[in-house]
Amino acid sequence: MRKIGNRVRIAVQLIDASSMAHIWGEHYDRELDDIFAIQDEITQMIAARLARQARTAIASRARARPTDNMSAYDFYLRALQLAATYDYDTVREAEPFLRQAVKLDPRFAAAHALLSFVETLKFFWVYYNTDLLHSGLKIARTALQLDPDEAYGHLATGFAHLYLRQFRQAEISLDRAVRSIRTIRSFLVSVPFI
C-alpha cells in the first residue's frame, strides 16, 4: 500500500506458495476519504475474483481427476502431504497410505509414482540398500506405463539411476521429470482466472 497526498494505491498479488508462480495481481487507486469504505470495497472485489478463480480451478481439477476411487485418492492426498517433508519419519508414514491407494486402484498412476519416489528416498535411510532403488524403479515403471508424464515417476527413476551410477539414464529421466513439472505448472498458470 502506498499513499500520495489524499490518494492511496493498494497492490494485491496472488502467488502459488509451492512454486512461487505469480497467478494474479491487480492494483486499486482510490481517494482516501473513508479508509474503511475503501477496505470493504477492495475486499469484496478480491473475494469475488478469488471465488471465480476457485470455481475454475475446481472444475479443471475435476476434469483431470486421477482416479474415480475417492478412498484411494484420500490415501494419496494424505501420503502426498507427508512425503513432501522429505523427513524419514513422515515419509515412512506415507508409505502405507500409498500402498493402500494402489491396492484400491491399481491404475492410479500418481499413487504408484509417489510410492516409487518414497521407495527411492528410503535408500538414504536404510544404509544405502540398492534393493530399494530396484524396487523404486519397478514401481516407477508401472506408474509411467499408466501415465508417461507422471513427474514423480520420472524423478524416482532418475534418482534410482543416479545412485546406481547409470548416469545417462538418470539424466534422461531427470530431464523428463523437469519437463513434466513445467508442463503442469504451465497448465496451472494458464487456467483463466477471470
SULURBEL-V146082 format. One record per residue. N is the residue number from 1. PSI is psi in radians with two decimals (none if undefined). OMEGA is omega as a letter, one per 40 degrees, with the letter a starting at -180 (* if undefined). NEAR is the number of other C-alpha atoms within 10 Angstrom. Layout:
N|PSI|OMEGA|NEAR, N|PSI|OMEGA|NEAR
This chain:
1|2.34|i|10, 2|2.54|i|10, 3|2.26|i|13, 4|2.00|a|9, 5|-2.17|i|8, 6|0.31|i|9, 7|2.63|i|12, 8|2.44|i|18, 9|2.18|i|15, 10|2.13|i|15, 11|2.34|a|12, 12|2.33|i|14, 13|2.52|i|12, 14|2.10|a|13, 15|2.35|i|13, 16|1.94|a|13, 17|-0.56|a|8, 18|-0.60|a|6, 19|-0.12|a|8, 20|0.40|i|9, 21|2.38|i|14, 22|2.10|a|12, 23|-0.73|a|16, 24|2.56|i|16, 25|2.63|i|10, 26|2.74|i|10, 27|2.66|a|12, 28|2.23|i|12, 29|2.22|a|14, 30|2.73|i|16, 31|2.49|a|14, 32|0.98|i|16, 33|-0.82|a|11, 34|1.73|a|9, 35|-0.59|a|12, 36|-0.65|i|10, 37|-0.71|i|11, 38|-0.79|a|18, 39|-0.80|i|11, 40|-0.77|a|11, 41|-0.83|a|12, 42|-0.69|i|17, 43|-0.76|i|12, 44|-0.73|i|12, 45|-0.74|i|11, 46|-0.75|i|14, 47|-0.74|i|12, 48|-0.74|i|12, 49|-0.79|a|14, 50|-0.60|i|16, 51|-0.76|i|14, 52|-0.75|a|13, 53|-0.77|i|18, 54|-0.75|i|13, 55|-0.75|i|12, 56|-0.77|a|16, 57|-0.71|i|16, 58|-0.74|i|11, 59|-0.72|i|12, 60|-0.75|a|14, 61|-0.67|a|12, 62|-0.66|i|10, 63|-0.52|a|9, 64|0.57|a|9, 65|2.24|a|12, 66|-0.31|i|17, 67|2.67|i|17, 68|-0.16|a|10, 69|1.83|a|13, 70|-0.53|i|14, 71|-0.75|i|14, 72|-0.72|a|23, 73|-0.67|i|23, 74|-0.79|i|14, 75|-0.72|i|21, 76|-0.79|a|27, 77|-0.68|i|17, 78|-0.79|a|14, 79|-0.68|a|26, 80|-0.75|i|21, 81|-0.71|a|12, 82|-0.77|a|20, 83|-0.40|a|23, 84|-0.22|a|12, 85|-0.36|a|11, 86|0.42|i|13, 87|2.44|a|13, 88|-0.87|a|17, 89|-0.79|a|11, 90|-0.63|i|15, 91|-0.69|i|23, 92|-0.64|i|18, 93|-0.50|a|15, 94|-0.55|a|24, 95|-0.84|i|22, 96|-0.60|i|14, 97|-0.75|a|23, 98|-0.70|i|28, 99|-0.65|i|19, 100|-0.69|i|16, 101|-0.79|a|28, 102|-0.44|i|20, 103|-0.73|a|14, 104|-0.59|i|16, 105|1.59|a|19, 106|-0.21|i|17, 107|0.20|a|18, 108|1.59|a|23, 109|-0.75|a|26, 110|-0.65|i|27, 111|-0.75|i|33, 112|-0.77|a|31, 113|-0.79|i|30, 114|-0.62|i|28, 115|-0.69|i|32, 116|-0.65|i|33, 117|-0.76|i|28, 118|-0.75|a|26, 119|-0.70|i|25, 120|-0.68|i|29, 121|-0.60|a|24, 122|-0.38|i|21, 123|-0.69|a|18, 124|-0.46|a|13, 125|-0.13|a|11, 126|0.91|i|11, 127|0.73|i|8, 128|0.82|i|13, 129|1.94|a|13, 130|-0.27|i|17, 131|-0.58|i|12, 132|-0.64|i|20, 133|-0.74|i|26, 134|-0.67|i|18, 135|-0.76|i|15, 136|-0.71|i|28, 137|-0.72|a|25, 138|-0.80|a|14, 139|-0.70|i|24, 140|-0.67|i|30, 141|-0.74|i|20, 142|-0.82|a|19, 143|-0.78|a|28, 144|-0.41|i|20, 145|-0.62|i|13, 146|-0.67|i|17, 147|1.79|a|17, 148|-0.19|a|15, 149|0.22|a|20, 150|1.92|a|24, 151|-0.79|a|27, 152|-0.58|i|27, 153|-0.76|i|33, 154|-0.67|i|30, 155|-0.81|i|25, 156|-0.73|i|30, 157|-0.78|i|31, 158|-0.79|i|27, 159|-0.75|a|24, 160|-0.81|i|30, 161|-0.67|i|22, 162|-0.84|a|18, 163|-0.23|i|15, 164|0.09|i|13, 165|0.56|i|11, 166|1.32|a|13, 167|-0.66|a|15, 168|-0.80|i|11, 169|-0.64|i|16, 170|-0.79|a|22, 171|-0.78|a|16, 172|-0.81|a|14, 173|-0.72|a|23, 174|-0.65|i|22, 175|-0.72|i|15, 176|-0.65|i|20, 177|-0.78|i|22, 178|-0.75|i|15, 179|-0.72|i|15, 180|-0.73|i|19, 181|-0.73|i|16, 182|-0.68|i|13, 183|-0.78|i|14, 184|-0.80|a|15, 185|-0.73|i|13, 186|-0.71|i|12, 187|-0.82|a|12, 188|-0.67|a|16, 189|-0.51|a|15, 190|-0.19|i|10, 191|2.20|a|13, 192|2.20|a|12, 193|0.91|a|16, 194|none|*|10
